[in-house]
């Protein structure tokens, strides 16, 4: 189960690395596609719970190409990391797979506890064990 959102910095358009990317001598179509791929890669990685790792074979899912990937690496938005790439500072800005799993587990237990208390009463739920009728 994926998160329905991911974080994008409000200053993305004026960030020094983005400005350097857009000022690159690459064709405009490649630069803007690279920037779009960067944003799509963040969403894809959060959804796939890869913690910012992008396999080369997955470039298509973020509308990227080897040329856009090279441009992102050149401007330090991605790092080359076999067998693909890693999004710069991903874990500092996005929820990691382990934190997403922990949040799902907490919500699952809270939902079970709430249902147990509602349907069985306050004496049914045993802390650390769960519903006594389960």
N, C-alpha and C positions, 0 to 999 in steps of 0.2 A: 504494500500500500504506500503510495507516494504522498508527499505533502502537496497541497494545492497551490503553493506559492514558493517564491524564492526571492532573495534580496538583491536589488540593484541599487548601487549608490546613486544618490540624487545628483551628484556632480559628474556622472558618467560622461556626459557630453563635453565637459570642460576639463576632464582629468588629463594630466600631462602625457600619460601613455597613449590615451585615445587621440589626443591632439597630434602626437608624434606619428601615430599610425595614419591618420588622415592627411598628414603633411608628407607622407612617404611618396617616393617617385613611382610607385606602382600605379597601374591604371585605376581610375576612380571606381569602376565596377568591382574590382578586386578588393579595394580598401573598404568599401561599404559592405560588401559581402563578408569580409573578415570580421568587421565590427558586429554585424548581425549574427554571424556564427559564434562569436564570443558570448553574446547574450543567450543565444539558443543553447550553447554548450553548458552554461550554468544551469539552466532549466533542465536539460537532459540529465546532467550529472546528479542533480538533486532528486529527480524522479527515479533514476536508475540506481540511486544510492551508491555511486562510485567514488564519492569523496573527492571529486575534482579530477579524476583520472579519465582520460578520453582515449580509447583504443583507436588506432588509425582506421580500422574497419568501421568505426562508428561515425566518422566525419560526415557521412551522408545524412545522418539524423539531425545534425545541426547545420545543414545546408553548407557545409564546408568542403574544401578541396585541399589537396596538398599545398597549393599556392597560398590559400588563405591561412592555413596552419603555419606555414613558414613565416608569413607576415606577423601573425600573432606571437610566434616565438621571437622573432626579430625585435619586437617592441615590448617584450617581457610580460605579455598578458598570459601567455602559456609558456610552459617549460617542456622541452623534449625529454621524455622519460619512457624508455622502451617498456612496453611495445607500442607506445603512442605518445600522449602528452598529459600534462597536469596543469590545471588552471591555477594561476598565481594566487596565493593567499586564500584559496577556496575555504579551508577549514576555519579561517579567521572571520569569514563573512557569512558562511552558509551553515545550516544544520548538517552535521555529519550523519552517516548511516547509523552509527551506534546511538547517537542522541535521538534520532527519529524513531528507532526501535524502542528505546527507553520510554519515550513519550507515548507511543502506541500502547506499550505494556501498562503504563500508569493509567491511561484512559480506559483500557480494557478492565482493569481491576476496579476502577472507580465506577464504571458502568455496572459491573456485576454486583458490587456492593450496594449501589443505589437500588437496583432491581430487587435484590434480596431483602433489603430493609423495607422497601415498598410492599412487597408481596408476602413476606414472612414475618415482619416485625423486627423490632430493635434487638431482640435476644438471639436472632438466628445467625447473624454474621459473626464469625470468629476471626479476630485479627490474626493474620499470618496463615490462616487455614482457609478462609472463605466461607461460603454458604454451608451451613451444617446440614442442609437437606440435599446438597448436590451429590 
